[in-house]
Amino acid sequence: MYLDREQARTAGVLSENIGSRRAASNAIESISDLIALHRRNAQDVEPVHDRIRGHMAEIEALADKDQERILAQRAALGFAVYLDGWAARRQPADLIALLVEGPLAACQELRDFNVGQIEESDRDHRRALQKMTWGLAVVGGLGSVAGLVLGFGLARGLRRTIHQFLVRVQDASELLGQQLPAVEWDPAVGRPGDGAEDLIRQVEQVVQKLHQREREVRRAERLAALGQLAAGVAHEIRNPLASVILLVETGRRDPSAGGLTDEDLDLIEQELHRIERSLRGLLDYARPPRPERTACDFAEVVRDAVALTRARAEQQRVAVRLALPPEGVPLHADPEQLRQVVLNLFLNALDVMPQGGDLEVSIARPDARSADLTVADRGPGISADVLPRLFEPFASGKETGLGLGLVVSKRIVEDHGGTILGCNRPGGGAHFIVRLPVRTARPELTSGPLPVPAQSSCETPLCQPCS
């Protein structure tokens, strides 16, 4: 950029000096024509006067040096004196003398001065071109050296990368029981030595075996998950069925006792409902129903869930504390699915408090577009091995259950555009927060994703948001 500016500067000075010399030469030519007309006593000299005025204006516009300005002023002043003499109708000889001594002499001096300036500008321009030539040569040389250094560095880095790649592939091949040929780098030749093509074939075989091993691992994981599911379903169905079969066999062996009692029938009914709940949870996980959205009240959904679990809570001596907004919480959602989510959270809390405790349920409005349902119990909390995979299938810390309730709940909440978070309370017990978008008259308030609920009351290293 510096060399380009220098070259442009010298070229501009040279161009200006050439233009000033050309303007002076044109003025001398026009003044000479005017002198010739006066020698012939011609009267029609006005066009020449106009032409000389244009030359004088051009000379003044191009004068950028002090000497040029002085000569331009002398020429203009001499031509003005001539015009006064011509207006006074002086003799042609006097007019010629005024032209020769005034504007003609000044324009000749200006032309000679510009000739010297042109020669000096030409020398400066040549020096600038020489500088640019050497500068480009230096830049090109430095670029070549930098390219060599960079290429050397890239080559060394590539060599190290290839070596690391060979080591890792060799390790993978050893795990698969396959030996790769040793390939050495030949510095003299600059390429791998003998065995490179064989190495490529061996690497392809290793990659193919790794892909096959990965597919086998995934298939084994799916089979393990299926086995875990089958074991859970068998456990959940076998225990209730064993109780029912035992009661039926007892009634058949002793018909004189009067058959099954009301307590026996109640137990059979409870066990069958338990089987039904397990199968329903499995079906909900396998084939989630689509939500049928309608206008509903979130607080009313929570009250219905509390009413459904009130008898069990009283039986276990669990005190349920409700803190719901009296004005309600309008939602555009499926109330049945939301009731299932709330019931799952309530039943999980009751399962961990068989000897009594406190269950705190509240709904708050953190902002204008969302509502938070908080369910907190005073049980033992979520175990450390279950907490990291709290919302994964078959993750359960209870002896009974498939571990699908929270998974189904998470899916329902996400289908409604919300989030769910679970963690342990500092004082003991589990803490769940369900955030859902509220129904509002202003559509822009419900647009965009909802923020994840705050974790101020949770043990932050263990908090597991679902989204």
C-alpha positions in Angstrom: 0.0 0.0 0.0 2.9 2.4 0.8 4.5 1.7 -2.6 1.2 2.1 -4.4 0.6 5.5 -2.7 4.1 6.7 -3.6 3.7 5.6 -7.3 0.2 7.3 -7.4 1.7 10.5 -5.9 4.5 10.8 -8.3 2.3 10.0 -11.3 -0.2 12.7 -10.2 2.6 15.3 -9.9 3.9 14.4 -13.3 0.5 14.6 -14.8 -0.1 18.0 -13.3 3.2 19.4 -14.6 2.5 18.1 -18.1 -1.0 19.7 -18.0 0.4 23.0 -16.8 3.0 23.0 -19.6 0.4 22.2 -22.2 -1.8 25.0 -21.0 1.2 27.5 -21.2 2.0 26.2 -24.7 -1.6 26.7 -25.8 -1.6 30.2 -24.4 1.7 31.1 -26.2 0.2 29.7 -29.5 -3.0 31.8 -29.1 -1.0 35.0 -28.2 1.2 34.5 -31.2 -1.9 34.2 -33.4 -3.2 37.4 -31.9 0.1 39.2 -32.6 -0.1 38.0 -36.2 -3.6 39.4 -36.5 -2.5 42.8 -35.2 0.4 42.9 -37.6 -2.2 42.5 -40.4 -4.4 45.2 -38.8 -7.2 42.7 -38.4 -10.2 43.9 -36.5 -12.1 40.6 -35.8 -9.9 39.5 -32.8 -12.7 38.8 -30.2 -12.6 35.0 -30.7 -8.9 34.9 -30.0 -9.5 37.0 -26.9 -12.0 34.4 -25.7 -9.6 31.6 -26.4 -6.8 33.3 -24.5 -9.1 33.9 -21.5 -9.8 30.1 -21.4 -6.0 29.4 -21.4 -5.5 31.9 -18.6 -8.2 30.2 -16.5 -6.7 26.8 -17.1 -3.2 28.1 -16.2 -4.5 29.5 -12.9 -6.4 26.3 -12.1 -3.3 24.1 -12.6 -0.9 26.4 -10.7 -0.1 24.6 -7.5 3.4 25.9 -6.8 4.3 29.4 -5.8 6.4 30.1 -8.9 3.5 28.9 -11.1 1.1 31.2 -9.2 3.3 34.2 -9.7 3.8 33.6 -13.4 0.0 32.9 -13.8 -0.8 36.2 -12.2 1.8 38.1 -14.4 0.3 36.6 -17.5 -3.3 37.4 -16.5 -2.3 41.0 -15.5 -0.4 41.5 -18.7 -3.4 40.3 -20.8 -5.7 42.6 -18.8 -3.4 45.6 -19.6 -3.5 44.6 -23.3 -7.3 44.4 -23.2 -7.4 48.0 -21.7 -5.2 49.2 -24.6 -7.3 47.4 -27.2 -10.4 49.0 -25.7 -8.7 52.4 -25.9 -8.0 51.7 -29.7 -4.3 52.0 -29.4 -2.0 51.4 -32.4 -1.3 47.8 -33.4 2.4 48.2 -32.7 1.6 49.3 -29.1 -0.7 46.4 -28.6 1.9 43.9 -29.9 4.4 45.4 -27.5 2.0 44.9 -24.6 1.4 41.3 -25.6 5.1 40.5 -26.0 6.2 42.1 -22.8 3.2 40.9 -20.7 1.4 37.6 -21.2 3.7 36.1 -23.9 6.8 36.6 -21.8 5.1 35.2 -18.6 3.7 32.2 -20.5 7.1 31.4 -21.9 8.7 31.5 -18.5 5.9 29.3 -17.1 6.5 26.8 -20.0 10.2 26.7 -19.3 9.5 26.3 -15.5 7.1 23.4 -16.2 9.7 21.7 -18.5 12.1 21.6 -15.6 9.3 20.4 -13.2 8.4 17.6 -15.7 12.0 16.4 -15.8 12.2 16.3 -12.0 8.8 14.6 -11.7 9.9 12.1 -14.2 12.9 11.3 -12.2 10.8 10.9 -9.0 8.4 8.7 -10.8 11.1 6.5 -12.0 12.5 6.2 -8.5 9.0 5.3 -7.2 8.7 2.6 -9.9 12.1 1.3 -8.9 11.1 1.2 -5.3 7.9 -0.7 -6.2 9.9 -3.2 -8.2 12.3 -3.9 -5.3 9.4 -3.9 -2.8 7.5 -6.5 -4.9 10.7 -8.6 -5.1 11.1 -8.4 -1.3 7.5 -9.2 -0.7 7.7 -12.1 -3.1 10.8 -13.4 -1.5 9.4 -13.2 2.0 6.2 -14.9 0.8 8.2 -17.7 -0.6 10.2 -18.1 2.6 7.0 -18.0 4.6 5.4 -20.6 2.3 8.4 -22.9 2.8 8.3 -22.5 6.6 4.5 -23.0 6.6 4.8 -26.0 4.3 7.5 -27.5 6.5 5.3 -27.0 9.6 2.3 -28.5 7.9 4.3 -31.5 6.7 5.6 -32.1 10.2 2.1 -31.8 11.6 0.7 -34.1 8.9 3.4 -36.6 9.7 2.6 -36.5 13.4 -1.1 -36.8 12.6 -0.5 -39.8 10.4 1.7 -41.4 13.1 -1.0 -40.9 15.8 -3.6 -42.2 13.3 -1.5 -45.3 12.8 -1.1 -45.8 16.5 -4.8 -45.5 17.1 -5.7 -47.8 14.3 -3.1 -50.3 15.5 -4.7 -50.2 19.0 -8.1 -50.7 17.5 -6.8 -53.6 15.4 -5.3 -55.2 18.5 -8.6 -55.0 20.2 -10.1 -56.9 17.2 -7.3 -59.4 17.1 -5.9 -58.2 13.8 -2.3 -57.1 13.3 -1.4 -54.2 10.9 1.9 -54.1 9.0 4.5 -51.6 10.2 4.8 -48.6 7.8 7.9 -46.3 8.2 8.2 -42.8 6.8 11.1 -42.4 4.4 12.4 -38.8 4.7 14.5 -39.1 1.5 11.6 -40.0 -0.6 9.0 -38.0 1.3 6.3 -40.7 1.3 5.4 -43.8 3.2 7.6 -46.8 2.5 6.6 -50.3 1.5 3.3 -51.6 2.8 1.3 -48.4 2.4 -1.3 -49.9 0.1 -1.5 -53.0 2.4 -2.0 -50.6 5.3 -4.9 -48.9 3.5 -6.6 -52.3 3.0 -6.0 -53.3 6.6 -7.4 -50.0 7.8 -10.5 -50.5 5.7 -11.0 -53.9 7.2 -10.5 -52.5 10.7 -13.0 -49.8 10.1 -15.5 -52.3 8.7 -15.0 -54.5 11.8 -15.4 -51.5 14.1 -18.7 -50.6 12.4 -19.9 -54.2 12.7 -18.9 -54.3 16.3 -20.7 -51.0 16.9 -23.9 -52.5 15.3 -23.6 -55.5 17.5 -23.2 -53.3 20.6 -26.3 -51.4 19.6 -28.2 -54.6 19.0 -27.1 -55.9 22.4 -28.2 -52.6 24.1 -31.6 -52.9 22.5 -31.9 -56.5 23.5 -30.8 -55.6 27.0 -33.4 -52.8 27.2 -36.0 -55.3 25.9 -34.9 -57.8 28.5 -35.1 -55.2 31.2 -38.6 -54.2 30.0 -39.7 -57.9 29.9 -38.3 -58.5 33.4 -40.1 -55.4 34.7 -43.4 -56.3 33.1 -43.1 -59.9 34.4 -42.3 -58.7 37.9 -45.2 -56.2 37.9 -47.7 -58.8 36.6 -46.4 -61.9 38.4 -46.6 -60.6 42.0 -50.3 -59.4 41.7 -51.2 -62.6 39.8 -49.6 -64.7 42.5 -51.7 -63.0 45.2 -54.9 -63.5 43.1 -54.1 -67.1 42.3 -53.3 -67.8 46.0 -56.6 -66.4 47.1 -58.6 -68.3 44.5 -56.8 -71.6 45.4 -57.5 -71.1 49.1 -61.2 -70.5 48.4 -61.4 -73.7 46.3 -59.5 -75.9 48.8 -61.9 -74.8 51.7 -65.4 -74.4 50.2 -66.9 -74.8 53.7 -65.4 -71.5 54.8 -67.9 -69.6 52.7 -65.7 -68.7 49.7 -63.9 -65.4 49.2 -64.5 -62.7 51.7 -65.0 -59.0 50.9 -61.4 -58.3 52.0 -60.2 -61.0 49.6 -62.2 -59.5 46.8 -60.9 -56.0 47.6 -57.3 -57.4 47.5 -58.0 -59.1 44.1 -59.4 -55.9 42.7 -56.4 -53.8 43.9 -54.0 -56.3 42.4 -55.9 -56.3 39.1 -55.9 -52.5 39.0 -52.2 -52.7 39.7 -51.7 -54.9 36.6 -53.9 -52.5 34.6 -51.8 -49.5 35.7 -48.6 -51.3 34.6 -50.0 -52.2 31.2 -51.4 -48.7 30.8 -48.0 -47.2 31.5 -46.4 -49.5 29.1 -48.9 -48.7 26.4 -48.6 -44.9 27.0 -44.8 -45.2 26.6 -45.0 -47.3 23.5 -47.9 -45.5 21.8 -48.3 -41.9 23.3 -51.7 -40.5 22.5 -51.9 -37.1 20.8 -53.1 -34.3 23.1 -56.6 -33.0 22.6 -56.2 -29.4 23.5 -59.0 -27.3 25.0 -59.4 -24.4 27.3 -58.9 -25.6 30.9 -57.8 -24.5 34.4 -54.5 -25.8 35.6 -55.5 -25.2 39.2 -58.6 -27.3 38.7 -56.6 -30.1 37.2 -54.4 -30.1 40.3 -57.4 -30.2 42.6 -58.9 -33.2 40.7 -55.6 -35.1 41.1 -55.5 -34.2 44.8 -59.1 -35.5 45.2 -58.2 -38.8 43.5 -55.3 -39.4 45.8 -56.8 -38.0 49.0 -58.0 -41.3 50.4 -54.5 -42.9 50.0 -52.8 -39.8 51.5 -55.1 -39.9 54.5 -54.5 -43.7 54.9 -50.7 -43.0 54.9 -51.1 -40.0 57.2 -49.6 -37.6 54.5 -50.6 -34.0 54.9 -51.2 -32.3 51.6 -50.6 -28.5 51.6 -52.1 -26.7 48.6 -51.2 -23.2 47.5 -53.2 -22.5 44.3 -54.1 -19.1 42.9 -57.8 -18.3 43.5 -58.2 -16.7 40.1 -57.1 -19.9 38.3 -54.5 -20.6 35.7 -55.9 -20.7 32.1 -54.2 -23.2 29.8 -54.8 -24.4 26.2 -54.0 -28.1 26.9 -55.3 -31.6 27.3 -56.6 -31.8 30.9 -56.6 -35.6 31.0 -53.0 -35.8 30.1 -52.0 -33.1 32.5 -54.0 -34.9 35.2 -51.9 -38.0 34.5 -48.7 -36.0 34.9 -49.9 -34.6 38.3 -51.1 -38.0 39.4 -47.7 -39.5 38.5 -45.9 -36.9 40.6 -48.4 -37.4 43.5 -48.2 -41.2 43.5 -44.4 -41.1 43.4 -44.4 -38.8 46.4 -46.9 -41.1 48.3 -44.8 -44.2 47.4 -41.7 -42.7 49.2 -43.7 -41.7 52.3 -45.5 -44.8 53.5 -45.3 -43.8 57.2 -46.5 -40.3 56.7 -45.0 -36.9 55.9 -45.8 -33.6 54.1 -46.6 -33.1 50.4 -46.4 -29.4 49.3 -48.2 -28.5 46.1 -48.2 -25.0 44.7 -48.7 -23.1 41.4 -46.9 -19.8 40.8 -46.7 -17.4 37.8 -43.0 -16.5 37.3 -44.0 -14.3 34.3 -46.9 -13.4 32.1 -46.6 -16.3 29.7 -45.9 -19.4 32.0 -47.0 -21.1 35.1 -45.0 -23.4 37.5 -46.4 -26.4 39.3 -44.2 -27.4 42.2 -44.5 -30.8 43.9 -42.2 -31.3 46.9 -42.2 -34.2 49.4 -40.4 -34.9 52.7 -39.3 -38.4 51.7 -35.8 -39.8 51.4 -35.2 -38.0 48.1 -34.0 -39.4 44.8 -31.0 -41.8 45.1 -27.7 -40.7 43.6 -27.6 -43.5 41.0 -31.1 -42.8 39.7 -30.9 -39.0 39.7 -28.6 -38.6 36.6 -31.0 -40.7 34.5 -34.2 -39.6 36.2 -36.1 -39.1 32.9 -34.7 -42.2 31.2 -36.8 -45.3 30.6 -36.7 -48.0 33.3 -34.9 -45.8 35.8 -36.6 -46.4 39.1 -35.5 -46.5 42.7 -38.7 -48.4 43.8 -39.0 -52.1 44.2 -42.1 -52.1 42.1 -42.8 -50.1 38.9 -41.4 -50.0 35.4 -39.8 -46.6 35.7 -41.9 -45.2 32.9 -44.1 -42.7 34.8 -41.6 -39.8 34.6 -40.8 -40.7 31.0 -44.4 -40.5 30.0 -44.8 -37.3 32.1 -41.8 -35.7 30.4 -43.2 -36.5 27.0 -46.6 -35.0 27.8 -45.1 -31.8 29.2 -42.9 -31.4 26.2 -45.8 -32.0 23.8 -47.5 -29.1 25.6 -44.5 -26.8 25.0 -43.3 -27.0 28.6 -40.4 -28.2 30.7 -40.0 -30.5 33.8 -37.2 -30.5 36.3 -36.5 -32.9 39.2 -33.9 -32.7 42.0 -33.4 -33.2 45.7 -34.3 -30.6 48.3 -31.5 -29.3 50.6 -33.5 -30.3 53.6 -34.5 -33.7 52.3 -37.1 -35.0 49.9 -37.7 -34.7 46.1 -38.6 -31.5 44.3 -40.3 -31.4 40.9 -41.2 -28.3 38.9 -43.4 -28.4 35.8 -43.5 -25.2 33.7 -46.3 -24.8 31.1 -47.3 -21.9 28.8 -50.5 -20.2 29.9 -53.4 -19.2 27.6 -53.5 -15.4 27.1 -55.3 -12.9 25.0 -52.0 -11.6 23.6 -50.5 -14.3 21.3 -47.0 -12.8 21.4 -46.8 -13.5 25.1 -46.9 -17.3 24.5 -44.5 -17.3 21.5 -41.0 -18.7 21.8 -39.5 -21.4 24.1 -40.1 -21.2 27.8 -37.1 -20.7 30.0 -36.0 -23.6 32.2 -37.3 -23.1 35.8 -34.9 -21.7 38.3 -33.0 -24.1 40.5 -32.6 -21.9 43.6 -34.2 -24.4 45.9 -32.4 -27.5 44.5 -29.0 -29.0 44.8 -27.7 -27.6 41.6 -25.2 -30.4 40.8 -28.0 -32.9 40.8 -30.7 -31.0 39.0 -31.9 -32.9 35.9 -34.0 -30.8 33.6 -35.7 -32.7 30.8 -35.1 -30.0 28.2 
